[in-house]
Every structure is written in C-alpha cells, then in structure tokens.
Amino acid sequence: MTIESASADWDFFVSYTQADRSWAEWIAWELEESGHRVLVQVWDFVPGTSWVQGMQNGVTRAERMIAVLSQAYLSSVYGQAEWQAVWGSDPLGGERKLLTVRVQDCERPGLLGPVVGIDVFGVTEAKARDRLRAMVARAATGRAKPGEGPLFPPSQRAIPHEARFPGALPKAWNVPARNPNFTGRGFALRALAEELAAAGTMTVTSVRGMGGVGKTQLANEYAHRRATNYDLVWWIAAEEPALIADQFARLAAAMGLEPGQDADTVRLEVHQRLREVPGWLLIFDNADTVDDIRGWLPPALRAPGMPGHVLVTTRRDGFTVLGEVYDLDVVDKAEALQILRARVPQIGEEVAGQVAEELGRLPLALEQASAYITRSQLPPSDYLQLLRTRAQELYGRGRVASREETVATLWTLSFDRVGQEEPAALQLLAICAYLAPVPIPLDLFTAHPDQLSEPLATKVTDPLAFTDVVATIVDYSLAKRDVDGLLLHRLVQGALRLRYPAEGHPQPTTGQNMTA
C-alpha cells in the first residue's frame, strides 16, 4: 500500500483494539483538546459507514498514526495491518509517521522495536498527558530541544567530586543485603529512576501496593542498582514512627555529626549536612501515614545537578501530597515463572504457570512456595495438588530468607488497624472472604441490610457511611474498587478465612444472592 498524506484530512489516526478502547478515547480527547484533528474508530466510524474504508482513510489520509500498544493490539490482525502499512510508507522514520503509545507492559516486536514511543501506564494522568503532548510536539518539529537551557557542564554530577571505583558502595551506606533471587520488575525499576530523576530539587516518590507485592524488594534492588549515583544511601524502617529518631541518630553518626543530641537537633543537622552531599537517597520503608514521616523529610532546597531523592514504600493511600506515587501490582506470568524457577529450576512451565495463578502471582507467595518445595523436596506437581485442596494450611508453610512473615500472617497488622479504625470494614472483609475472587457488586450489601449484622447493617443504609467503610479497605491496599465493585486478592481472602472461620464471624443468613 502506498500512503500519501500531503493533503492530510487528519493530524492523527488512533489505531487500537477494542480491549484498549478507553485508552484510545483518552488519547483522542487529549489530542483534540490541544487543537489536533483526530480520526478514531469509536467516534468516527458511525452506523452506515464502512469500517474497512475508515481504516483505509486512517492510514492514507492522516498525517500520522498513533498505535496504542498492548498484548491484544500486537495479536490483532487489523492492528498489524494498520501499523505495518504506515511503517512501510516511512521505514526510516524521517517523517515520523508512526508513533507508539504503550498502555501495557508489552514487547515491541520486530519492526516496532526501533520506533521511539512513550509509556502511559503505571503513571499519573498528569504525567501521561505530559508525555503524550511532548511526543506529539517532538514528532511535529523533529527535535526534542528542552524549554530550559542545560546546566553548565562543570556543575553536572560527573564533575564536582571524585569518581568512585565502579561497583563500590557509597561511603555512607545502610541498606539491607541484596536479594540474590530478585527477578523481573524491569519496567518498575525504570519508572522509579525516571520519577526520581525528574527534578533537580529534592524529589519524593512513593511505591504503593498490597502486602507481599514486593515494594520493599523493589526499593532494595533500586538502591543496589543505583548505588553509584549517590554518595549517601540510608534505609529507614518507618513502620514504627517512634523508632525513626534512633535511625536518624545513626545516620548523623555516619555523617560525622556530634552524637548525643536531642531528636529535633539531629534532624535539623542531618538536613543541613545533606545540602553538602553531592547526591543522596533516603528510603522510608513501609510508612503507614504521611504524617509519620513528613517531619523527617529534608526540605526541597538543593543545588542544581546534586540529586536529593526520597523513596517511600507504603500500603496506604494519601502519599500523593509528597510527590509521585507508583502503584505496584502483582507480577505478570513471565516474571512469576522466573521467581519460581530461581529456587525450583526443575519445575515445568505448565505446573509453574498453574502454581502462579493459584497464588495470584503475588511475589511473596511465589517465593514462599519455592522455599517450601525446595525444603520438602516435594515434586512441584504434588505441591500444586496440595495448593488446590489444602491451600490455607500451606499459607503458613515455607519461609523466605530475611522475612518472618508468611502469607498466613502478612496482613494481620492491616486487619487489626482496619478493625480499630472502622469495625464495619473488617466485618465486610470477613464476608467477602467467602465470596468468589471476582469483583463483588456493592449493591449486594446495600440491597440486603436485613441479612447483615451490626454495625455493617446500619452502615450500608447510608451511602456516605458505606463509602467510608469501603474507602478504609481500599486505603489499606486490601482490595481494589472499580466500576464493577470490590475486588480482593485471592490470598487476602485466604488469610481472612484463616482468621475468621466460616462459623466464627457474622455471615449472611439466607439468600442466594449473598453466596459465591
């Protein structure tokens, strides 16, 4: 197909598959809001028109095409036909006809590999919008010249201080030992590096996710991989706020400050001394609330080219007030298999895949399963059978090095805190534990208050009160809420069933709609 766009009718044709329709609409909306003419199937292929002709118009009469990349798109026959036709008209990219926007962590196979594009998943809407607009502007001009002048070379990181021997750790270093079995998470590590390097002033980035998803391991791996970028890296266990002062005192000692001072003086002097450090990274691991760590964060006064970075891991919501928040989800299937094979190399792909799905691809559960199989020398297929028939008993078996928690105890503290903060939320969780691991419609509860026990029975009759109940569960990363309802990870459900056996907590009394 020969493509001519000298007299283009549209600036952009958005090529996508139906699985990514919402992304395509968002992209098209943002482009039109910026004054561009956009052709997109969901808006422009109206009844009575030929969608095949619409595709032809898109690839032949639009100035450029944006391919919305995902696994579904890469498997689509029509998607391939569209991007290949546009690529064929500009194989060297001189006219920048083909632009790519990844909406999912997927490969760029074959000819798509060399095409420079952007990622809009795993970031905030504002960040995604900035990336989209920058890509479009650079494609139009053919340059990526920044809006501000670069730093004068002597002020940049490679010049002002003595070079460190490759692989050597910073002089001030307090980070747990590296996990030798760490695998995957390449995109998450790149995203962290990008967010932390986004500004020359002090930058705070938080990693949020459910217990066991690998937030601490990700922060640990980032610190080890990026150690040579800093002159000071210090790990602070933030789960118990009362212990932060002692950890800052040890940091002060490592910086050569006078010992024996009160906590406020130590904090201020550490903050002041950090201004003199060419590059530093503070990691606040497992913070519960913003207020627990806010006073310990250094002020955002840094010299250009001297990075000051703070990385926070948390299960809780509300950390956007400090900076960007990266939501960490369970690993994909390929990474799950890597985790299992790191400890159990003999496990077959089919069995490994089934074990991974039974465990919801939760990294801690996968490591725990690997540890148990290795210790017991149980054939992986036999472990899979036990997992399907006696899962709750297995949740407490298998220990991961450097961790005392198991899947059986992982969420105990969160359950306790939810119960103290909002008893009805814990009651709702206990009921959801016995429903199917699919989105649970919330009207299942609001329509049946007479089948619930107090205080939940009263809460579901008040929309605002019930919203607060659900928000408490979501805030602790014990469930996700979407348009279809409330979704609990299957292992959270398993842990709840261990804590609240069916006969030991308030259950719906009758009604077919209230059962899984």
FIZA-566933 format. One line per field, with one value per residue (C-alpha): x, y, z; residue in three letters. Coordinates in Angstrom, 1 decimal. Layout:
% FIZA-566933
east: (X,...)
north: (Y,...)
up: (Z,...)
pamar: (ALA,...)
***
This chain:
% FIZA-566933
east: (0.0,1.3,0.4,0.2,-0.6,0.5,-3.1,-3.9,-7.5,-6.5,-3.4,-3.6,-5.3,-5.5,-5.1,-6.2,-8.1,-11.3,-9.6,-7.9,-10.9,-10.8,-7.1,-7.8,-10.6,-8.5,-5.6,-8.0,-9.7,-6.3,-5.2,-8.4,-8.2,-4.8,-6.3,-5.4,-7.7,-8.1,-9.7,-10.6,-13.0,-15.1,-16.1,-15.9,-16.9,-20.6,-23.5,-23.8,-20.1,-17.6,-15.1,-12.7,-12.9,-12.4,-9.2,-8.0,-8.7,-6.8,-3.6,-3.7,-5.2,-3.9,-0.6,0.5,-0.8,-0.7,-0.6,-2.0,0.3,-0.8,-0.7,-4.2,-3.1,0.0,-2.1,-4.7,-4.6,-6.1,-3.8,-0.8,-2.1,-2.6,0.8,2.7,1.1,2.1,5.6,6.0,5.5,8.2,10.5,13.4,11.2,12.2,8.7,7.7,4.5,4.2,4.1,3.6,2.0,2.3,-0.7,0.6,4.0,4.4,7.2,7.8,8.4,10.0,9.8,8.2,11.3,13.3,10.3,10.7,7.5,6.1,4.6,1.4,0.7,1.9,2.0,-0.5,-2.8,-0.9,2.4,0.8,-0.7,2.7,4.3,1.7,1.9,5.7,5.7,3.3,5.3,8.6,7.1,5.9,9.2,11.6,13.5,13.4,15.1,14.2,12.4,15.2,18.9,21.1,23.4,26.9,29.0,31.2,28.0,26.9,27.1,30.2,32.5,32.2,33.5,36.0,34.9,34.1,35.5,32.9,30.7,31.9,29.3,28.8,30.8,27.5,25.6,22.8,20.7,19.7,21.6,20.6,18.2,20.2,16.9,15.4,14.0,11.8,10.3,12.4,9.7,9.1,12.8,13.0,9.9,11.4,14.6,12.6,10.4,13.3,15.4,12.5,13.7,16.9,15.4,14.6,12.3,9.9,8.5,6.3,5.7,2.3,0.8,-0.7,1.4,3.7,3.6,7.4,7.6,10.5,12.3,11.9,13.3,16.2,17.0,16.8,19.2,21.8,21.5,21.8,24.3,27.0,24.6,24.8,27.3,24.9,22.1,20.3,17.4,14.9,12.3,9.3,6.6,7.1,7.4,8.9,12.0,12.8,14.7,17.2,17.8,18.4,20.9,22.8,22.7,24.0,26.9,27.8,27.9,30.3,27.9,28.1,26.5,24.1,21.9,18.1,16.0,15.0,18.6,19.7,17.0,17.9,21.6,21.2,19.0,21.6,24.5,22.6,22.9,26.6,26.3,26.6,23.9,21.8,19.0,16.8,14.4,11.5,10.3,6.7,5.4,1.9,0.9,2.3,2.4,4.7,7.5,6.7,8.8,11.8,11.9,14.6,13.5,13.4,16.4,19.1,21.9,21.4,22.9,23.0,20.2,18.4,16.0,13.5,11.9,8.9,7.2,3.7,0.4,-1.6,-3.2,-2.6,1.1,0.4,0.8,4.5,5.1,4.5,3.0,3.8,1.2,2.9,0.8,1.4,4.0,3.0,3.1,6.6,8.0,6.1,7.7,11.1,10.6,9.6,12.4,15.0,14.6,13.0,14.7,13.2,9.6,7.8,6.3,2.7,2.9,4.7,2.0,-0.8,1.0,1.5,-2.2,-3.3,-1.1,-2.4,1.1,1.9,5.7,5.9,3.6,5.7,8.9,7.3,6.1,9.5,11.1,8.6,9.1,12.9,12.9,10.4,11.8,8.1,7.5,6.0,3.0,2.2,2.6,0.1,-2.4,-2.0,-2.4,-5.7,-7.0,-5.3,-4.3,-5.0,-2.7,0.1,-0.1,1.8,4.5,7.7,9.9,11.6,15.0,15.1,11.3,9.4,6.0,4.2,1.1,-0.9,0.3,1.1,-2.0,-2.5,-1.4,-3.6,-6.6,-6.0,-5.8,-8.8,-10.8,-9.7,-10.4,-13.7,-15.1,-17.7,-14.9,-13.4,-16.8,-17.3,-13.8,-14.8,-17.9,-16.0,-13.5,-16.2,-17.3,-15.8,-12.5,-14.2,-15.4,-18.2,-21.1,-21.5,-25.3,-25.1,-24.8,-26.8,-29.8,-29.7,-29.1,-31.5,-29.1,-26.1,-25.0,-24.3,-22.5,-22.3,-26.1,-26.6,-23.6,-24.9,-28.1,-26.2,-24.4,-21.8,-21.1,-20.8,-18.4,-16.2,-16.3,-15.1,-12.6,-10.9,-10.5,-9.0,-6.8,-5.0,-4.5,-6.6,-8.9,-9.4,-12.5,-13.7,-17.0,-17.8,-17.4,-14.8,-12.0,-10.0,-6.8,-7.4,-4.7,-6.2,-9.4,-7.4,-5.8,-9.2,-10.7,-7.8,-8.6,-12.4,-13.5,-17.0,-18.6,-16.7,-17.8,-21.0,-22.2,-25.3,-28.2,-30.1,-30.4,-29.0,-27.6,-25.4,-23.3,-20.4)
north: (0.0,3.4,6.2,9.8,12.4,15.7,16.9,15.2,15.3,14.5,15.1,11.8,8.4,6.4,2.7,0.4,-2.8,-2.9,-4.1,-0.7,1.5,3.6,4.4,5.3,7.7,9.3,9.9,11.2,13.5,14.9,15.5,17.3,19.4,20.5,21.5,18.5,16.8,13.2,10.2,7.4,4.5,4.8,8.4,8.4,5.0,5.7,3.5,3.3,3.8,1.2,0.5,-1.0,2.2,4.1,2.1,2.9,6.6,6.5,5.0,7.0,10.4,11.1,12.9,10.4,7.3,6.6,2.9,2.0,-0.9,-3.8,-7.5,-7.5,-5.0,-6.9,-10.0,-8.2,-8.9,-5.5,-3.7,-5.2,-4.3,-0.7,-0.1,-2.0,0.0,3.3,1.9,0.9,4.4,5.8,2.9,5.1,7.3,10.5,11.9,10.4,8.9,6.1,7.0,4.4,4.6,1.6,1.2,-2.1,-3.6,-5.5,-6.1,-4.1,-7.0,-6.9,-3.6,-1.9,-2.3,0.7,3.0,5.5,5.8,6.6,4.6,5.9,3.1,3.0,6.8,9.5,11.0,14.3,12.6,10.6,13.7,15.5,12.5,12.4,16.2,16.1,13.2,14.9,18.2,16.5,14.5,17.7,19.6,16.7,17.8,17.3,20.6,21.3,24.5,25.5,25.7,22.8,23.1,24.4,21.2,21.7,21.7,18.3,15.1,13.6,16.6,18.0,15.1,12.3,9.4,6.2,2.9,1.0,-1.2,0.5,1.4,5.0,6.0,6.3,3.1,1.4,-0.9,-4.5,-7.2,-7.6,-10.4,-12.7,-14.2,-10.9,-11.2,-9.1,-5.7,-4.1,-1.6,-0.6,0.0,2.2,4.1,4.7,6.0,8.3,9.7,10.3,12.0,14.2,17.3,18.9,19.6,17.1,14.5,12.2,9.1,6.6,2.9,1.8,-1.7,-4.6,-6.6,-9.1,-7.5,-6.7,-3.0,-3.4,-5.7,-3.2,-0.4,-2.6,-3.6,0.0,1.1,-1.6,-0.9,2.8,2.9,4.6,7.5,8.6,9.4,8.5,5.9,5.3,2.8,3.8,1.3,3.6,1.2,2.2,6.0,6.1,4.3,6.8,9.1,6.4,5.6,9.3,9.4,6.5,8.4,11.5,9.5,8.1,11.8,12.7,14.8,15.3,12.4,12.6,15.5,15.6,14.3,17.7,18.9,15.7,16.0,19.6,19.0,16.0,18.0,20.8,18.4,16.7,20.0,19.4,15.8,15.7,13.0,11.1,8.7,8.2,5.2,5.2,1.6,0.6,4.0,4.0,7.6,10.8,12.5,9.7,10.7,14.3,15.9,13.7,14.7,17.1,20.5,20.9,23.1,21.6,22.8,22.1,18.8,17.4,14.9,14.5,11.6,10.1,6.8,5.7,2.3,2.0,0.0,3.2,5.8,9.6,9.9,11.9,15.1,14.3,13.6,10.9,7.6,4.4,1.7,-1.7,-4.7,-8.4,-9.7,-10.9,-14.5,-14.5,-12.9,-15.3,-18.2,-16.6,-16.3,-19.9,-21.2,-19.2,-21.6,-24.6,-24.8,-28.3,-27.0,-27.5,-24.5,-25.8,-26.6,-23.4,-21.4,-23.1,-22.6,-18.9,-18.4,-20.3,-17.9,-14.8,-14.1,-12.4,-12.3,-13.2,-16.2,-17.4,-17.2,-18.9,-21.7,-22.1,-22.3,-24.9,-27.1,-26.8,-27.6,-30.5,-31.9,-32.3,-32.7,-29.5,-31.3,-32.7,-29.2,-27.9,-30.6,-29.7,-26.0,-26.7,-28.9,-27.5,-24.0,-22.4,-24.8,-24.2,-20.4,-20.7,-23.1,-22.1,-19.3,-16.7,-15.6,-12.3,-12.3,-13.6,-13.0,-15.7,-15.3,-16.5,-13.6,-11.0,-8.8,-9.4,-5.8,-4.3,-6.3,-5.1,-1.5,-1.7,-3.2,-0.4,2.3,1.0,-2.2,-2.4,-2.5,-5.6,-7.2,-6.5,-8.1,-11.2,-11.6,-11.0,-13.7,-16.3,-14.9,-15.7,-13.9,-11.7,-8.0,-8.1,-5.7,-3.3,-3.4,-7.0,-5.4,-2.2,-4.2,-6.7,-4.8,-7.1,-10.0,-8.3,-7.9,-4.6,-2.2,-3.1,-3.4,0.3,1.5,0.0,2.0,5.3,5.9,8.2,5.9,2.9,4.8,5.4,1.7,0.7,3.5,2.1,-1.3,0.3,2.6,-0.3,-2.0,-4.9,-4.6,-2.6,-0.8,-0.3,0.2,-3.5,-3.5,-4.5,-7.0,-8.8,-10.7,-14.4,-14.7,-11.8,-13.9,-16.9,-15.0,-13.7,-17.3,-18.4,-15.6,-15.9,-19.5,-19.7,-20.4,-17.8,-14.5,-12.8,-14.4,-13.6,-15.6,-16.5,-15.5,-16.9,-13.5,-13.4,-16.6,-17.1)
up: (0.0,-0.9,1.5,0.5,3.2,1.6,1.9,5.2,6.4,9.9,12.0,13.8,13.3,16.5,15.9,18.7,19.5,21.4,24.6,24.7,23.7,26.9,26.3,22.6,23.7,26.3,23.8,21.1,23.6,24.8,21.2,20.2,23.3,22.1,18.8,16.6,14.1,15.1,13.4,15.9,15.3,18.4,17.4,13.6,12.4,12.8,11.7,7.9,7.3,6.2,9.0,6.4,4.5,7.7,8.3,4.8,5.4,8.7,7.2,3.9,4.8,8.3,8.8,11.5,13.2,16.9,17.6,21.1,22.0,24.2,24.0,22.5,19.9,18.9,18.4,16.3,12.5,11.8,14.1,12.4,9.0,10.1,11.7,9.0,6.3,7.9,8.7,5.1,3.9,6.3,7.2,8.3,10.4,8.7,8.6,11.9,10.6,13.1,16.8,19.5,23.0,25.2,27.6,29.0,29.7,26.4,24.0,20.8,18.4,15.1,13.2,16.1,18.2,16.8,16.8,19.6,21.7,25.1,28.0,29.7,32.1,35.7,36.0,37.0,34.4,34.5,33.8,31.0,29.5,29.6,27.8,25.1,24.4,24.4,21.9,19.6,19.7,19.1,16.2,14.6,14.9,14.6,17.7,21.4,22.5,26.1,27.1,29.5,29.0,30.3,33.2,32.6,32.3,35.5,37.6,36.4,38.5,36.9,37.5,41.0,43.1,43.0,40.7,42.6,41.6,39.6,41.8,45.0,47.6,48.8,51.9,53.9,53.2,55.2,53.0,53.7,51.8,48.2,47.3,45.0,43.7,42.6,39.1,36.8,37.6,34.8,34.0,37.6,38.2,35.1,36.2,39.6,38.1,35.8,38.6,41.0,38.3,37.2,39.0,40.3,43.7,46.4,44.9,46.7,45.0,46.8,45.9,47.0,46.9,48.9,51.3,49.7,46.3,46.5,47.5,49.9,47.5,44.7,46.8,47.9,44.3,43.2,45.9,45.0,41.2,41.5,44.4,42.3,41.6,45.2,47.9,50.7,50.8,54.0,54.8,57.4,58.7,59.0,60.2,63.8,63.8,67.3,66.0,63.2,65.6,66.6,62.9,62.1,65.0,63.4,60.1,61.9,63.3,59.8,58.6,61.3,63.3,67.1,69.0,71.9,70.8,71.0,68.1,66.7,66.7,65.0,62.3,61.5,61.4,59.2,56.8,56.8,56.1,53.3,51.4,51.2,49.9,46.1,45.8,48.4,48.7,51.8,51.8,54.2,54.1,55.0,56.1,57.4,57.1,55.6,59.0,60.3,58.0,56.9,59.6,58.7,55.0,54.0,52.7,48.9,48.7,46.5,44.3,40.5,39.5,43.1,43.4,46.6,46.5,48.9,48.2,50.3,50.3,51.8,51.7,52.4,50.3,50.6,49.7,46.5,48.7,48.8,45.2,42.5,43.6,41.7,42.2,42.2,41.2,41.2,38.7,35.2,34.3,32.8,35.9,38.1,36.4,36.8,40.6,40.9,38.7,40.6,43.5,41.8,38.4,37.6,37.7,34.4,32.6,32.8,36.5,37.3,35.5,37.4,40.7,39.9,39.1,42.2,44.2,42.3,41.1,44.5,44.8,48.5,48.0,45.0,47.0,49.9,47.7,46.2,49.6,50.7,47.6,48.0,51.7,51.5,48.1,47.2,43.4,42.1,40.7,44.2,45.7,43.1,44.1,47.8,46.9,45.3,48.2,51.3,50.4,53.8,55.5,53.0,53.5,56.8,55.4,53.7,55.0,52.8,53.9,55.8,56.3,59.3,57.6,55.6,53.5,56.6,58.7,56.1,56.6,60.3,61.2,58.5,59.6,63.2,62.1,59.9,62.8,65.1,62.6,61.1,62.6,59.8,57.3,58.9,59.0,55.3,54.6,56.6,54.5,51.2,52.1,51.4,48.0,44.7,43.8,41.3,41.6,44.2,43.4,46.4,46.0,47.1,50.6,50.2,49.0,51.9,55.2,57.0,56.3,57.9,61.5,63.2,62.7,59.0,58.7,59.6,57.5,54.2,54.5,54.5,51.1,52.7,55.7,53.4,51.1,54.2,55.0,51.5,51.4,54.6,52.9,49.8,51.8,53.3,49.9,51.0,47.9,44.8,43.8,40.2,38.4,38.9,42.6,45.2,44.3,46.9,46.0,46.5,49.1,51.1,51.1,52.2,55.1,56.2,56.1,58.4,60.8,60.6,60.0,58.4,61.8,63.6,62.1,61.1,57.8,55.7,56.9,53.8,50.2,47.0,46.0,49.1,48.3,45.9)
pamar: (MET,THR,ILE,GLU,SER,ALA,SER,ALA,ASP,TRP,ASP,PHE,PHE,VAL,SER,TYR,THR,GLN,ALA,ASP,ARG,SER,TRP,ALA,GLU,TRP,ILE,ALA,TRP,GLU,LEU,GLU,GLU,SER,GLY,HIS,ARG,VAL,LEU,VAL,GLN,VAL,TRP,ASP,PHE,VAL,PRO,GLY,THR,SER,TRP,VAL,GLN,GLY,MET,GLN,ASN,GLY,VAL,THR,ARG,ALA,GLU,ARG,MET,ILE,ALA,VAL,LEU,SER,GLN,ALA,TYR,LEU,SER,SER,VAL,TYR,GLY,GLN,ALA,GLU,TRP,GLN,ALA,VAL,TRP,GLY,SER,ASP,PRO,LEU,GLY,GLY,GLU,ARG,LYS,LEU,LEU,THR,VAL,ARG,VAL,GLN,ASP,CYS,GLU,ARG,PRO,GLY,LEU,LEU,GLY,PRO,VAL,VAL,GLY,ILE,ASP,VAL,PHE,GLY,VAL,THR,GLU,ALA,LYS,ALA,ARG,ASP,ARG,LEU,ARG,ALA,MET,VAL,ALA,ARG,ALA,ALA,THR,GLY,ARG,ALA,LYS,PRO,GLY,GLU,GLY,PRO,LEU,PHE,PRO,PRO,SER,GLN,ARG,ALA,ILE,PRO,HIS,GLU,ALA,ARG,PHE,PRO,GLY,ALA,LEU,PRO,LYS,ALA,TRP,ASN,VAL,PRO,ALA,ARG,ASN,PRO,ASN,PHE,THR,GLY,ARG,GLY,PHE,ALA,LEU,ARG,ALA,LEU,ALA,GLU,GLU,LEU,ALA,ALA,ALA,GLY,THR,MET,THR,VAL,THR,SER,VAL,ARG,GLY,MET,GLY,GLY,VAL,GLY,LYS,THR,GLN,LEU,ALA,ASN,GLU,TYR,ALA,HIS,ARG,ARG,ALA,THR,ASN,TYR,ASP,LEU,VAL,TRP,TRP,ILE,ALA,ALA,GLU,GLU,PRO,ALA,LEU,ILE,ALA,ASP,GLN,PHE,ALA,ARG,LEU,ALA,ALA,ALA,MET,GLY,LEU,GLU,PRO,GLY,GLN,ASP,ALA,ASP,THR,VAL,ARG,LEU,GLU,VAL,HIS,GLN,ARG,LEU,ARG,GLU,VAL,PRO,GLY,TRP,LEU,LEU,ILE,PHE,ASP,ASN,ALA,ASP,THR,VAL,ASP,ASP,ILE,ARG,GLY,TRP,LEU,PRO,PRO,ALA,LEU,ARG,ALA,PRO,GLY,MET,PRO,GLY,HIS,VAL,LEU,VAL,THR,THR,ARG,ARG,ASP,GLY,PHE,THR,VAL,LEU,GLY,GLU,VAL,TYR,ASP,LEU,ASP,VAL,VAL,ASP,LYS,ALA,GLU,ALA,LEU,GLN,ILE,LEU,ARG,ALA,ARG,VAL,PRO,GLN,ILE,GLY,GLU,GLU,VAL,ALA,GLY,GLN,VAL,ALA,GLU,GLU,LEU,GLY,ARG,LEU,PRO,LEU,ALA,LEU,GLU,GLN,ALA,SER,ALA,TYR,ILE,THR,ARG,SER,GLN,LEU,PRO,PRO,SER,ASP,TYR,LEU,GLN,LEU,LEU,ARG,THR,ARG,ALA,GLN,GLU,LEU,TYR,GLY,ARG,GLY,ARG,VAL,ALA,SER,ARG,GLU,GLU,THR,VAL,ALA,THR,LEU,TRP,THR,LEU,SER,PHE,ASP,ARG,VAL,GLY,GLN,GLU,GLU,PRO,ALA,ALA,LEU,GLN,LEU,LEU,ALA,ILE,CYS,ALA,TYR,LEU,ALA,PRO,VAL,PRO,ILE,PRO,LEU,ASP,LEU,PHE,THR,ALA,HIS,PRO,ASP,GLN,LEU,SER,GLU,PRO,LEU,ALA,THR,LYS,VAL,THR,ASP,PRO,LEU,ALA,PHE,THR,ASP,VAL,VAL,ALA,THR,ILE,VAL,ASP,TYR,SER,LEU,ALA,LYS,ARG,ASP,VAL,ASP,GLY,LEU,LEU,LEU,HIS,ARG,LEU,VAL,GLN,GLY,ALA,LEU,ARG,LEU,ARG,TYR,PRO,ALA,GLU,GLY,HIS,PRO,GLN,PRO,THR,THR,GLY,GLN,ASN,MET,THR,ALA)
***
